[in-house]
Amino acid sequence: MALTTARAALEALVSGARLTLGELAERSGLTVEQVAALATELVSKDAAAVSHR
């Protein structure tokens, strides 16, 4: 995972935007699978939370 694409995903999350994994993937240039792996890591470390729309 390239740092710049991961950074784009993280910046979207830090902004407080409520985005789907697909939306995060589209904005960052990552695959949905990569975004899901990143989200899993963040949630497992209590650095992010998941909510339902």
Buried (B, 14 or more C-beta within 10 A) or exposed (E): EEEEBBEBBBEBBEEEEEBEBEBBBEBBEBEBEBBBEBBEEBEEEEEBEEEEE
